[in-house]
Amino acid sequence: SEDVLSKDAGECAICLEELQQGDTIARLPCLCIYHKGQVFLRMDIKFQEVAFTGCIDEWFEVNRSCPEHPSD
């Protein structure tokens, strides 16, 4: 589910940036939280492509489980 973080919560396991109060997050059923729908700039120099995405959105494009609990 999507939510707004009410207090700082350490590091996002996907992008390794801090999860800070006010960030939009996704809370998975296992209760892990990740950045959701925020703008992160990703540049691919080889293809000269720029993409904007949220951590968990990009993760779920290629994975179907929690990054920290892959067997759940």
Predicted model as a PDB file, atoms N, CA, C, CB and O in Angstrom, pLDDT in the B-factor column:
MODEL        1                                                                  
ATOM      1  N   SER A   1       0.841  -1.194   0.000  1.00 55.00           N  
ATOM      2  CA  SER A   1       0.000   0.000   0.000  1.00 55.00           C  
ATOM      3  C   SER A   1       0.875   1.244   0.000  1.00 55.00           C  
ATOM      4  CB  SER A   1      -0.951   0.006   1.219  1.00 55.00           C  
ATOM      5  O   SER A   1       2.011   1.209   0.473  1.00 55.00           O  
ATOM      6  N   GLU A   2       0.353   2.331  -0.525  1.00 66.00           N  
ATOM      7  CA  GLU A   2       1.102   3.582  -0.605  1.00 66.00           C  
ATOM      8  C   GLU A   2       0.782   4.430   0.617  1.00 66.00           C  
ATOM      9  CB  GLU A   2       0.770   4.353  -1.913  1.00 66.00           C  
ATOM     10  O   GLU A   2      -0.360   4.479   1.074  1.00 66.00           O  
ATOM     11  N   ASP A   3       1.809   5.097   1.140  1.00 86.00           N  
ATOM     12  CA  ASP A   3       1.657   5.866   2.371  1.00 86.00           C  
ATOM     13  C   ASP A   3       2.711   6.961   2.382  1.00 86.00           C  
ATOM     14  CB  ASP A   3       1.782   4.953   3.633  1.00 86.00           C  
ATOM     15  O   ASP A   3       3.618   6.972   1.549  1.00 86.00           O  
ATOM     16  N   VAL A   4       2.586   7.881   3.332  1.00 89.00           N  
ATOM     17  CA  VAL A   4       3.602   8.912   3.548  1.00 89.00           C  
ATOM     18  C   VAL A   4       4.288   8.599   4.869  1.00 89.00           C  
ATOM     19  CB  VAL A   4       2.975  10.361   3.554  1.00 89.00           C  
ATOM     20  O   VAL A   4       3.628   8.376   5.883  1.00 89.00           O  
ATOM     21  N   LEU A   5       5.594   8.585   4.852  1.00 89.00           N  
ATOM     22  CA  LEU A   5       6.379   8.221   6.027  1.00 89.00           C  
ATOM     23  C   LEU A   5       6.259   9.282   7.109  1.00 89.00           C  
ATOM     24  CB  LEU A   5       7.845   8.018   5.650  1.00 89.00           C  
ATOM     25  O   LEU A   5       6.486  10.464   6.851  1.00 89.00           O  
ATOM     26  N   SER A   6       5.901   8.865   8.322  1.00 91.00           N  
ATOM     27  CA  SER A   6       5.682   9.814   9.417  1.00 91.00           C  
ATOM     28  C   SER A   6       6.955  10.142  10.191  1.00 91.00           C  
ATOM     29  CB  SER A   6       4.650   9.265  10.367  1.00 91.00           C  
ATOM     30  O   SER A   6       6.996  11.132  10.921  1.00 91.00           O  
ATOM     31  N   LYS A   7       7.998   9.317  10.036  1.00 91.00           N  
ATOM     32  CA  LYS A   7       9.287   9.611  10.678  1.00 91.00           C  
ATOM     33  C   LYS A   7      10.396   8.932   9.888  1.00 91.00           C  
ATOM     34  CB  LYS A   7       9.300   9.136  12.170  1.00 91.00           C  
ATOM     35  O   LYS A   7      10.143   7.976   9.155  1.00 91.00           O  
ATOM     36  N   ASP A   8      11.611   9.417  10.033  1.00 90.00           N  
ATOM     37  CA  ASP A   8      12.758   8.822   9.353  1.00 90.00           C  
ATOM     38  C   ASP A   8      12.822   7.335   9.679  1.00 90.00           C  
ATOM     39  CB  ASP A   8      14.077   9.532   9.762  1.00 90.00           C  
ATOM     40  O   ASP A   8      12.523   6.930  10.802  1.00 90.00           O  
ATOM     41  N   ALA A   9      13.215   6.518   8.693  1.00 89.00           N  
ATOM     42  CA  ALA A   9      13.174   5.068   8.892  1.00 89.00           C  
ATOM     43  C   ALA A   9      14.393   4.343   8.350  1.00 89.00           C  
ATOM     44  CB  ALA A   9      11.951   4.507   8.252  1.00 89.00           C  
ATOM     45  O   ALA A   9      14.280   3.191   7.931  1.00 89.00           O  
ATOM     46  N   GLY A  10      15.540   4.978   8.347  1.00 89.00           N  
ATOM     47  CA  GLY A  10      16.748   4.290   7.900  1.00 89.00           C  
ATOM     48  C   GLY A  10      16.919   4.325   6.406  1.00 89.00           C  
ATOM     49  O   GLY A  10      16.520   5.281   5.741  1.00 89.00           O  
ATOM     50  N   GLU A  11      17.522   3.266   5.878  1.00 89.00           N  
ATOM     51  CA  GLU A  11      17.954   3.238   4.487  1.00 89.00           C  
ATOM     52  C   GLU A  11      17.036   2.367   3.633  1.00 89.00           C  
ATOM     53  CB  GLU A  11      19.389   2.734   4.394  1.00 89.00           C  
ATOM     54  O   GLU A  11      16.626   1.288   4.061  1.00 89.00           O  
ATOM     55  N   CYS A  12      16.717   2.830   2.436  1.00 88.00           N  
ATOM     56  CA  CYS A  12      15.978   2.033   1.461  1.00 88.00           C  
ATOM     57  C   CYS A  12      16.924   0.953   0.935  1.00 88.00           C  
ATOM     58  CB  CYS A  12      15.416   2.928   0.287  1.00 88.00           C  
ATOM     59  O   CYS A  12      18.014   1.263   0.454  1.00 88.00           O  
ATOM     60  N   ALA A  13      16.514  -0.305   1.025  1.00 87.00           N  
ATOM     61  CA  ALA A  13      17.375  -1.408   0.606  1.00 87.00           C  
ATOM     62  C   ALA A  13      17.583  -1.464  -0.904  1.00 87.00           C  
ATOM     63  CB  ALA A  13      16.795  -2.711   1.078  1.00 87.00           C  
ATOM     64  O   ALA A  13      18.453  -2.196  -1.376  1.00 87.00           O  
ATOM     65  N   ILE A  14      16.803  -0.708  -1.666  1.00 85.00           N  
ATOM     66  CA  ILE A  14      16.947  -0.725  -3.112  1.00 85.00           C  
ATOM     67  C   ILE A  14      17.915   0.354  -3.584  1.00 85.00           C  
ATOM     68  CB  ILE A  14      15.590  -0.541  -3.779  1.00 85.00           C  
ATOM     69  O   ILE A  14      18.883   0.055  -4.284  1.00 85.00           O  
ATOM     70  N   CYS A  15      17.661   1.611  -3.205  1.00 83.00           N  
ATOM     71  CA  CYS A  15      18.508   2.711  -3.704  1.00 83.00           C  
ATOM     72  C   CYS A  15      19.593   3.127  -2.711  1.00 83.00           C  
ATOM     73  CB  CYS A  15      17.645   3.915  -4.034  1.00 83.00           C  
ATOM     74  O   CYS A  15      20.508   3.871  -3.065  1.00 83.00           O  
ATOM     75  N   LEU A  16      19.490   2.648  -1.470  1.00 84.00           N  
ATOM     76  CA  LEU A  16      20.434   2.942  -0.391  1.00 84.00           C  
ATOM     77  C   LEU A  16      20.383   4.406   0.071  1.00 84.00           C  
ATOM     78  CB  LEU A  16      21.839   2.604  -0.842  1.00 84.00           C  
ATOM     79  O   LEU A  16      21.277   4.859   0.786  1.00 84.00           O  
ATOM     80  N   GLU A  17      19.348   5.141  -0.332  1.00 84.00           N  
ATOM     81  CA  GLU A  17      19.128   6.501   0.168  1.00 84.00           C  
ATOM     82  C   GLU A  17      18.277   6.417   1.437  1.00 84.00           C  
ATOM     83  CB  GLU A  17      18.433   7.405  -0.919  1.00 84.00           C  
ATOM     84  O   GLU A  17      17.555   5.444   1.650  1.00 84.00           O  
ATOM     85  N   GLU A  18      18.374   7.435   2.261  1.00 86.00           N  
ATOM     86  CA  GLU A  18      17.608   7.456   3.502  1.00 86.00           C  
ATOM     87  C   GLU A  18      16.112   7.585   3.223  1.00 86.00           C  
ATOM     88  CB  GLU A  18      18.079   8.605   4.398  1.00 86.00           C  
ATOM     89  O   GLU A  18      15.695   8.329   2.336  1.00 86.00           O  
ATOM     90  N   LEU A  19      15.317   6.853   3.990  1.00 88.00           N  
ATOM     91  CA  LEU A  19      13.869   7.010   3.991  1.00 88.00           C  
ATOM     92  C   LEU A  19      13.571   8.107   5.005  1.00 88.00           C  
ATOM     93  CB  LEU A  19      13.115   5.650   4.342  1.00 88.00           C  
ATOM     94  O   LEU A  19      13.790   7.925   6.203  1.00 88.00           O  
ATOM     95  N   GLN A  20      13.072   9.244   4.531  1.00 88.00           N  
ATOM     96  CA  GLN A  20      12.903  10.407   5.393  1.00 88.00           C  
ATOM     97  C   GLN A  20      11.442  10.757   5.577  1.00 88.00           C  
ATOM     98  CB  GLN A  20      13.648  11.594   4.828  1.00 88.00           C  
ATOM     99  O   GLN A  20      10.598  10.479   4.725  1.00 88.00           O  
ATOM    100  N   GLN A  21      11.167  11.375   6.715  1.00 90.00           N  
ATOM    101  CA  GLN A  21       9.814  11.824   7.017  1.00 90.00           C  
ATOM    102  C   GLN A  21       9.257  12.602   5.829  1.00 90.00           C  
ATOM    103  CB  GLN A  21       9.794  12.694   8.298  1.00 90.00           C  
ATOM    104  O   GLN A  21       9.931  13.478   5.287  1.00 90.00           O  
ATOM    105  N   GLY A  22       8.028  12.284   5.423  1.00 88.00           N  
ATOM    106  CA  GLY A  22       7.385  12.953   4.305  1.00 88.00           C  
ATOM    107  C   GLY A  22       7.554  12.249   2.975  1.00 88.00           C  
ATOM    108  O   GLY A  22       6.853  12.572   2.016  1.00 88.00           O  
ATOM    109  N   ASP A  23       8.488  11.273   2.894  1.00 87.00           N  
ATOM    110  CA  ASP A  23       8.661  10.506   1.656  1.00 87.00           C  
ATOM    111  C   ASP A  23       7.424   9.658   1.391  1.00 87.00           C  
ATOM    112  CB  ASP A  23       9.923   9.610   1.734  1.00 87.00           C  
ATOM    113  O   ASP A  23       6.799   9.153   2.324  1.00 87.00           O  
ATOM    114  N   THR A  24       7.072   9.503   0.114  1.00 88.00           N  
ATOM    115  CA  THR A  24       6.017   8.575  -0.270  1.00 88.00           C  
ATOM    116  C   THR A  24       6.640   7.196  -0.319  1.00 88.00           C  
ATOM    117  CB  THR A  24       5.364   8.962  -1.646  1.00 88.00           C  
ATOM    118  O   THR A  24       7.676   6.990  -0.951  1.00 88.00           O  
ATOM    119  N   ILE A  25       5.999   6.252   0.356  1.00 89.00           N  
ATOM    120  CA  ILE A  25       6.551   4.901   0.469  1.00 89.00           C  
ATOM    121  C   ILE A  25       5.517   3.857   0.065  1.00 89.00           C  
ATOM    122  CB  ILE A  25       7.037   4.637   1.900  1.00 89.00           C  
ATOM    123  O   ILE A  25       4.319   4.134   0.020  1.00 89.00           O  
ATOM    124  N   ALA A  26       5.993   2.672  -0.221  1.00 89.00           N  
ATOM    125  CA  ALA A  26       5.152   1.490  -0.379  1.00 89.00           C  
ATOM    126  C   ALA A  26       5.462   0.586   0.805  1.00 89.00           C  
ATOM    127  CB  ALA A  26       5.406   0.755  -1.766  1.00 89.00           C  
ATOM    128  O   ALA A  26       6.625   0.315   1.103  1.00 89.00           O  
ATOM    129  N   ARG A  27       4.410   0.122   1.480  1.00 89.00           N  
ATOM    130  CA  ARG A  27       4.563  -0.809   2.594  1.00 89.00           C  
ATOM    131  C   ARG A  27       4.067  -2.168   2.096  1.00 89.00           C  
ATOM    132  CB  ARG A  27       3.765  -0.326   3.886  1.00 89.00           C  
ATOM    133  O   ARG A  27       2.887  -2.333   1.788  1.00 89.00           O  
ATOM    134  N   LEU A  28       4.977  -3.130   2.021  1.00 90.00           N  
ATOM    135  CA  LEU A  28       4.636  -4.458   1.526  1.00 90.00           C  
ATOM    136  C   LEU A  28       3.964  -5.279   2.630  1.00 90.00           C  
ATOM    137  CB  LEU A  28       5.898  -5.182   1.005  1.00 90.00           C  
ATOM    138  O   LEU A  28       4.030  -4.897   3.798  1.00 90.00           O  
ATOM    139  N   PRO A  29       3.319  -6.397   2.284  1.00 90.00           N  
ATOM    140  CA  PRO A  29       2.670  -7.239   3.289  1.00 90.00           C  
ATOM    141  C   PRO A  29       3.619  -7.710   4.401  1.00 90.00           C  
ATOM    142  CB  PRO A  29       2.057  -8.438   2.616  1.00 90.00           C  
ATOM    143  O   PRO A  29       3.184  -7.943   5.529  1.00 90.00           O  
ATOM    144  N   CYS A  30       4.902  -7.850   4.085  1.00 91.00           N  
ATOM    145  CA  CYS A  30       5.895  -8.260   5.093  1.00 91.00           C  
ATOM    146  C   CYS A  30       6.286  -7.088   5.999  1.00 91.00           C  
ATOM    147  CB  CYS A  30       7.152  -8.832   4.403  1.00 91.00           C  
ATOM    148  O   CYS A  30       7.083  -7.259   6.922  1.00 91.00           O  
ATOM    149  N   LEU A  31       5.723  -5.887   5.738  1.00 91.00           N  
ATOM    150  CA  LEU A  31       5.932  -4.639   6.484  1.00 91.00           C  
ATOM    151  C   LEU A  31       7.227  -3.912   6.114  1.00 91.00           C  
ATOM    152  CB  LEU A  31       5.936  -4.931   7.960  1.00 91.00           C  
ATOM    153  O   LEU A  31       7.547  -2.890   6.721  1.00 91.00           O  
ATOM    154  N   CYS A  32       7.971  -4.416   5.139  1.00 91.00           N  
ATOM    155  CA  CYS A  32       9.129  -3.675   4.641  1.00 91.00           C  
ATOM    156  C   CYS A  32       8.632  -2.442   3.894  1.00 91.00           C  
ATOM    157  CB  CYS A  32      10.020  -4.569   3.715  1.00 91.00           C  
ATOM    158  O   CYS A  32       7.554  -2.459   3.301  1.00 91.00           O  
ATOM    159  N   ILE A  33       9.429  -1.368   3.928  1.00 90.00           N  
ATOM    160  CA  ILE A  33       9.046  -0.138   3.236  1.00 90.00           C  
ATOM    161  C   ILE A  33      10.139   0.311   2.281  1.00 90.00           C  
ATOM    162  CB  ILE A  33       8.740   0.972   4.243  1.00 90.00           C  
ATOM    163  O   ILE A  33      11.328   0.126   2.538  1.00 90.00           O  
ATOM    164  N   TYR A  34       9.706   0.912   1.160  1.00 90.00           N  
ATOM    165  CA  TYR A  34      10.600   1.387   0.109  1.00 90.00           C  
ATOM    166  C   TYR A  34      10.036   2.661  -0.482  1.00 90.00           C  
ATOM    167  CB  TYR A  34      10.797   0.314  -0.988  1.00 90.00           C  
ATOM    168  O   TYR A  34       8.842   2.933  -0.349  1.00 90.00           O  
ATOM    169  N   HIS A  35      10.882   3.450  -1.136  1.00 88.00           N  
ATOM    170  CA  HIS A  35      10.396   4.633  -1.837  1.00 88.00           C  
ATOM    171  C   HIS A  35       9.380   4.214  -2.893  1.00 88.00           C  
ATOM    172  CB  HIS A  35      11.570   5.417  -2.485  1.00 88.00           C  
ATOM    173  O   HIS A  35       9.560   3.205  -3.576  1.00 88.00           O  
ATOM    174  N   LYS A  36       8.314   4.994  -3.018  1.00 85.00           N  
ATOM    175  CA  LYS A  36       7.260   4.687  -3.988  1.00 85.00           C  
ATOM    176  C   LYS A  36       6.885   5.955  -4.744  1.00 85.00           C  
ATOM    177  CB  LYS A  36       6.011   4.080  -3.283  1.00 85.00           C  
ATOM    178  O   LYS A  36       6.559   6.969  -4.127  1.00 85.00           O  
ATOM    179  N   GLY A  37       6.928   5.910  -6.052  1.00 73.00           N  
ATOM    180  CA  GLY A  37       6.446   7.002  -6.865  1.00 73.00           C  
ATOM    181  C   GLY A  37       7.241   8.286  -6.750  1.00 73.00           C  
ATOM    182  O   GLY A  37       6.799   9.327  -7.236  1.00 73.00           O  
ATOM    183  N   GLN A  38       8.387   8.240  -6.128  1.00 56.00           N  
ATOM    184  CA  GLN A  38       9.235   9.415  -6.038  1.00 56.00           C  
ATOM    185  C   GLN A  38      10.085   9.490  -7.283  1.00 56.00           C  
ATOM    186  CB  GLN A  38      10.115   9.380  -4.769  1.00 56.00           C  
ATOM    187  O   GLN A  38      10.226   8.511  -8.015  1.00 56.00           O  
ATOM    188  N   VAL A  39      10.635  10.631  -7.514  1.00 52.00           N  
ATOM    189  CA  VAL A  39      11.411  10.819  -8.738  1.00 52.00           C  
ATOM    190  C   VAL A  39      12.884  10.577  -8.447  1.00 52.00           C  
ATOM    191  CB  VAL A  39      11.196  12.240  -9.320  1.00 52.00           C  
ATOM    192  O   VAL A  39      13.507  11.299  -7.669  1.00 52.00           O  
ATOM    193  N   PHE A  40      13.422   9.559  -9.080  1.00 51.00           N  
ATOM    194  CA  PHE A  40      14.851   9.274  -9.033  1.00 51.00           C  
ATOM    195  C   PHE A  40      15.351   9.280 -10.464  1.00 51.00           C  
ATOM    196  CB  PHE A  40      15.156   7.903  -8.320  1.00 51.00           C  
ATOM    197  O   PHE A  40      14.751   8.661 -11.342  1.00 51.00           O  
ATOM    198  N   LEU A  41      16.419   9.960 -10.690  1.00 50.00           N  
ATOM    199  CA  LEU A  41      16.963  10.087 -12.042  1.00 50.00           C  
ATOM    200  C   LEU A  41      17.911   8.935 -12.315  1.00 50.00           C  
ATOM    201  CB  LEU A  41      17.688  11.443 -12.226  1.00 50.00           C  
ATOM    202  O   LEU A  41      18.852   8.697 -11.557  1.00 50.00           O  
ATOM    203  N   ARG A  42      17.658   8.222 -13.401  1.00 52.00           N  
ATOM    204  CA  ARG A  42      18.536   7.135 -13.833  1.00 52.00           C  
ATOM    205  C   ARG A  42      18.962   7.443 -15.256  1.00 52.00           C  
ATOM    206  CB  ARG A  42      17.825   5.731 -13.736  1.00 52.00           C  
ATOM    207  O   ARG A  42      18.125   7.628 -16.140  1.00 52.00           O  
ATOM    208  N   MET A  43      20.257   7.496 -15.470  1.00 52.00           N  
ATOM    209  CA  MET A  43      20.751   7.804 -16.814  1.00 52.00           C  
ATOM    210  C   MET A  43      21.506   6.615 -17.376  1.00 52.00           C  
ATOM    211  CB  MET A  43      21.656   9.051 -16.795  1.00 52.00           C  
ATOM    212  O   MET A  43      22.330   6.008 -16.692  1.00 52.00           O  
ATOM    213  N   ASP A  44      21.223   6.293 -18.603  1.00 53.00           N  
ATOM    214  CA  ASP A  44      21.936   5.247 -19.315  1.00 53.00           C  
ATOM    215  C   ASP A  44      22.750   5.934 -20.402  1.00 53.00           C  
ATOM    216  CB  ASP A  44      20.953   4.168 -19.913  1.00 53.00           C  
ATOM    217  O   ASP A  44      22.216   6.288 -21.453  1.00 53.00           O  
ATOM    218  N   ILE A  45      24.036   6.121 -20.151  1.00 55.00           N  
ATOM    219  CA  ILE A  45      24.912   6.849 -21.066  1.00 55.00           C  
ATOM    220  C   ILE A  45      24.976   6.159 -22.438  1.00 55.00           C  
ATOM    221  CB  ILE A  45      26.325   6.970 -20.465  1.00 55.00           C  
ATOM    222  O   ILE A  45      24.967   6.823 -23.474  1.00 55.00           O  
ATOM    223  N   LYS A  46      25.039   4.846 -22.431  1.00 58.00           N  
ATOM    224  CA  LYS A  46      25.155   4.096 -23.684  1.00 58.00           C  
ATOM    225  C   LYS A  46      23.985   4.391 -24.627  1.00 58.00           C  
ATOM    226  CB  LYS A  46      25.226   2.594 -23.394  1.00 58.00           C  
ATOM    227  O   LYS A  46      24.178   4.575 -25.828  1.00 58.00           O  
ATOM    228  N   PHE A  47      22.777   4.433 -24.072  1.00 53.00           N  
ATOM    229  CA  PHE A  47      21.590   4.645 -24.897  1.00 53.00           C  
ATOM    230  C   PHE A  47      21.068   6.072 -24.804  1.00 53.00           C  
ATOM    231  CB  PHE A  47      20.502   3.679 -24.493  1.00 53.00           C  
ATOM    232  O   PHE A  47      20.055   6.404 -25.420  1.00 53.00           O  
ATOM    233  N   GLN A  48      21.755   6.920 -24.037  1.00 52.00           N  
ATOM    234  CA  GLN A  48      21.367   8.311 -23.835  1.00 52.00           C  
ATOM    235  C   GLN A  48      19.902   8.408 -23.411  1.00 52.00           C  
ATOM    236  CB  GLN A  48      21.605   9.125 -25.116  1.00 52.00           C  
ATOM    237  O   GLN A  48      19.122   9.177 -23.972  1.00 52.00           O  
ATOM    238  N   GLU A  49      19.557   7.619 -22.420  1.00 49.00           N  
ATOM    239  CA  GLU A  49      18.181   7.550 -21.939  1.00 49.00           C  
ATOM    240  C   GLU A  49      18.119   8.082 -20.518  1.00 49.00           C  
ATOM    241  CB  GLU A  49      17.638   6.101 -22.006  1.00 49.00           C  
ATOM    242  O   GLU A  49      19.007   7.820 -19.707  1.00 49.00           O  
ATOM    243  N   VAL A  50      17.083   8.817 -20.227  1.00 47.00           N  
ATOM    244  CA  VAL A  50      16.843   9.291 -18.865  1.00 47.00           C  
ATOM    245  C   VAL A  50      15.486   8.780 -18.431  1.00 47.00           C  
ATOM    246  CB  VAL A  50      16.914  10.854 -18.773  1.00 47.00           C  
ATOM    247  O   VAL A  50      14.505   8.940 -19.158  1.00 47.00           O  
ATOM    248  N   ALA A  51      15.409   8.169 -17.265  1.00 47.00           N  
ATOM    249  CA  ALA A  51      14.138   7.653 -16.761  1.00 47.00           C  
ATOM    250  C   ALA A  51      13.906   8.156 -15.343  1.00 47.00           C  
ATOM    251  CB  ALA A  51      14.116   6.107 -16.799  1.00 47.00           C  
ATOM    252  O   ALA A  51      14.852   8.354 -14.581  1.00 47.00           O  
ATOM    253  N   PHE A  52      12.659   8.358 -15.002  1.00 46.00           N  
ATOM    254  CA  PHE A  52      12.281   8.781 -13.659  1.00 46.00           C  
ATOM    255  C   PHE A  52      11.385   7.701 -13.069  1.00 46.00           C  
ATOM    256  CB  PHE A  52      11.560  10.177 -13.674  1.00 46.00           C  
ATOM    257  O   PHE A  52      10.401   7.298 -13.688  1.00 46.00           O  
ATOM    258  N   THR A  53      11.724   7.239 -11.885  1.00 55.00           N  
ATOM    259  CA  THR A  53      10.955   6.147 -11.304  1.00 55.00           C  
ATOM    260  C   THR A  53      11.088   6.134  -9.784  1.00 55.00           C  
ATOM    261  CB  THR A  53      11.410   4.807 -11.885  1.00 55.00           C  
ATOM    262  O   THR A  53      11.941   6.827  -9.229  1.00 55.00           O  
ATOM    263  N   GLY A  54      10.259   5.361  -9.121  1.00 73.00           N  
ATOM    264  CA  GLY A  54      10.369   5.096  -7.692  1.00 73.00           C  
ATOM    265  C   GLY A  54      11.041   3.758  -7.501  1.00 73.00           C  
ATOM    266  O   GLY A  54      10.934   2.886  -8.363  1.00 73.00           O  
ATOM    267  N   CYS A  55      11.722   3.577  -6.407  1.00 81.00           N  
ATOM    268  CA  CYS A  55      12.505   2.353  -6.177  1.00 81.00           C  
ATOM    269  C   CYS A  55      11.690   1.079  -6.334  1.00 81.00           C  
ATOM    270  CB  CYS A  55      13.108   2.384  -4.798  1.00 81.00           C  
ATOM    271  O   CYS A  55      12.047   0.201  -7.120  1.00 81.00           O  
ATOM    272  N   ILE A  56      10.599   0.977  -5.590  1.00 85.00           N  
ATOM    273  CA  ILE A  56       9.843  -0.283  -5.591  1.00 85.00           C  
ATOM    274  C   ILE A  56       9.141  -0.481  -6.930  1.00 85.00           C  
ATOM    275  CB  ILE A  56       8.811  -0.302  -4.440  1.00 85.00           C  
ATOM    276  O   ILE A  56       8.934  -1.619  -7.352  1.00 85.00           O  
ATOM    277  N   ASP A  57       8.773   0.602  -7.601  1.00 84.00           N  
ATOM    278  CA  ASP A  57       8.138   0.484  -8.915  1.00 84.00           C  
ATOM    279  C   ASP A  57       9.087  -0.200  -9.894  1.00 84.00           C  
ATOM    280  CB  ASP A  57       7.720   1.875  -9.449  1.00 84.00           C  
ATOM    281  O   ASP A  57       8.704  -1.132 -10.601  1.00 84.00           O  
ATOM    282  N   GLU A  58      10.320   0.274  -9.923  1.00 82.00           N  
ATOM    283  CA  GLU A  58      11.329  -0.305 -10.814  1.00 82.00           C  
ATOM    284  C   GLU A  58      11.643  -1.743 -10.414  1.00 82.00           C  
ATOM    285  CB  GLU A  58      12.614   0.542 -10.798  1.00 82.00           C  
ATOM    286  O   GLU A  58      11.778  -2.608 -11.280  1.00 82.00           O  
ATOM    287  N   TRP A  59      11.759  -2.010  -9.118  1.00 85.00           N  
ATOM    288  CA  TRP A  59      12.050  -3.357  -8.621  1.00 85.00           C  
ATOM    289  C   TRP A  59      10.996  -4.344  -9.115  1.00 85.00           C  
ATOM    290  CB  TRP A  59      12.112  -3.367  -7.077  1.00 85.00           C  
ATOM    291  O   TRP A  59      11.330  -5.427  -9.596  1.00 85.00           O  
ATOM    292  N   PHE A  60       9.717  -3.967  -8.995  1.00 86.00           N  
ATOM    293  CA  PHE A  60       8.642  -4.873  -9.369  1.00 86.00           C  
ATOM    294  C   PHE A  60       8.504  -5.055 -10.878  1.00 86.00           C  
ATOM    295  CB  PHE A  60       7.347  -4.375  -8.807  1.00 86.00           C  
ATOM    296  O   PHE A  60       7.764  -5.934 -11.320  1.00 86.00           O  
ATOM    297  N   GLU A  61       9.196  -4.249 -11.674  1.00 85.00           N  
ATOM    298  CA  GLU A  61       9.197  -4.474 -13.115  1.00 85.00           C  
ATOM    299  C   GLU A  61       9.916  -5.771 -13.466  1.00 85.00           C  
ATOM    300  CB  GLU A  61       9.851  -3.297 -13.838  1.00 85.00           C  
ATOM    301  O   GLU A  61       9.618  -6.390 -14.487  1.00 85.00           O  
ATOM    302  N   VAL A  62      10.870  -6.189 -12.619  1.00 87.00           N  
ATOM    303  CA  VAL A  62      11.654  -7.397 -12.918  1.00 87.00           C  
ATOM    304  C   VAL A  62      11.623  -8.438 -11.801  1.00 87.00           C  
ATOM    305  CB  VAL A  62      13.084  -7.015 -13.193  1.00 87.00           C  
ATOM    306  O   VAL A  62      12.135  -9.542 -11.986  1.00 87.00           O  
ATOM    307  N   ASN A  63      11.039  -8.118 -10.656  1.00 86.00           N  
ATOM    308  CA  ASN A  63      10.987  -9.040  -9.518  1.00 86.00           C  
ATOM    309  C   ASN A  63       9.560  -9.111  -8.993  1.00 86.00           C  
ATOM    310  CB  ASN A  63      11.963  -8.595  -8.392  1.00 86.00           C  
ATOM    311  O   ASN A  63       8.781  -8.172  -9.157  1.00 86.00           O  
ATOM    312  N   ARG A  64       9.228 -10.218  -8.368  1.00 85.00           N  
ATOM    313  CA  ARG A  64       7.870 -10.383  -7.863  1.00 85.00           C  
ATOM    314  C   ARG A  64       7.843 -10.612  -6.363  1.00 85.00           C  
ATOM    315  CB  ARG A  64       7.190 -11.531  -8.566  1.00 85.00           C  
ATOM    316  O   ARG A  64       6.843 -11.091  -5.827  1.00 85.00           O  
ATOM    317  N   SER A  65       8.927 -10.278  -5.681  1.00 88.00           N  
ATOM    318  CA  SER A  65       8.974 -10.487  -4.234  1.00 88.00           C  
ATOM    319  C   SER A  65       9.691  -9.325  -3.560  1.00 88.00           C  
ATOM    320  CB  SER A  65       9.674 -11.821  -3.895  1.00 88.00           C  
ATOM    321  O   SER A  65      10.320  -8.499  -4.222  1.00 88.00           O  
ATOM    322  N   CYS A  66       9.591  -9.276  -2.261  1.00 90.00           N  
ATOM    323  CA  CYS A  66      10.268  -8.268  -1.462  1.00 90.00           C  
ATOM    324  C   CYS A  66      11.784  -8.423  -1.622  1.00 90.00           C  
ATOM    325  CB  CYS A  66       9.855  -8.380   0.030  1.00 90.00           C  
ATOM    326  O   CYS A  66      12.286  -9.547  -1.584  1.00 90.00           O  
ATOM    327  N   PRO A  67      12.523  -7.325  -1.798  1.00 88.00           N  
ATOM    328  CA  PRO A  67      13.982  -7.420  -1.927  1.00 88.00           C  
ATOM    329  C   PRO A  67      14.657  -8.041  -0.705  1.00 88.00           C  
ATOM    330  CB  PRO A  67      14.559  -6.049  -2.170  1.00 88.00           C  
ATOM    331  O   PRO A  67      15.717  -8.658  -0.817  1.00 88.00           O  
ATOM    332  N   GLU A  68      14.036  -7.873   0.459  1.00 90.00           N  
ATOM    333  CA  GLU A  68      14.646  -8.396   1.686  1.00 90.00           C  
ATOM    334  C   GLU A  68      14.082  -9.753   2.109  1.00 90.00           C  
ATOM    335  CB  GLU A  68      14.457  -7.406   2.809  1.00 90.00           C  
ATOM    336  O   GLU A  68      14.657 -10.419   2.969  1.00 90.00           O  
ATOM    337  N   HIS A  69      12.968 -10.164   1.514  1.00 88.00           N  
ATOM    338  CA  HIS A  69      12.330 -11.435   1.840  1.00 88.00           C  
ATOM    339  C   HIS A  69      11.926 -12.156   0.565  1.00 88.00           C  
ATOM    340  CB  HIS A  69      11.105 -11.217   2.748  1.00 88.00           C  
ATOM    341  O   HIS A  69      10.733 -12.352   0.334  1.00 88.00           O  
ATOM    342  N   PRO A  70      12.870 -12.554  -0.267  1.00 81.00           N  
ATOM    343  CA  PRO A  70      12.532 -13.128  -1.575  1.00 81.00           C  
ATOM    344  C   PRO A  70      11.763 -14.435  -1.517  1.00 81.00           C  
ATOM    345  CB  PRO A  70      13.771 -13.345  -2.349  1.00 81.00           C  
ATOM    346  O   PRO A  70      11.113 -14.794  -2.498  1.00 81.00           O  
ATOM    347  N   SER A  71      11.810 -15.155  -0.416  1.00 76.00           N  
ATOM    348  CA  SER A  71      11.106 -16.442  -0.334  1.00 76.00           C  
ATOM    349  C   SER A  71       9.664 -16.277   0.136  1.00 76.00           C  
ATOM    350  CB  SER A  71      11.846 -17.386   0.605  1.00 76.00           C  
ATOM    351  O   SER A  71       8.896 -17.238   0.097  1.00 76.00           O  
ATOM    352  N   ASP A  72       9.281 -15.079   0.580  1.00 64.00           N  
ATOM    353  CA  ASP A  72       7.892 -14.858   1.063  1.00 64.00           C  
ATOM    354  C   ASP A  72       6.921 -14.739  -0.084  1.00 64.00           C  
ATOM    355  CB  ASP A  72       7.810 -13.595   1.929  1.00 64.00           C  
ATOM    356  O   ASP A  72       5.724 -14.553   0.136  1.00 64.00           O  
TER     357      ASP A  72                                                      
ENDMDL                                                                          
END                                                                             
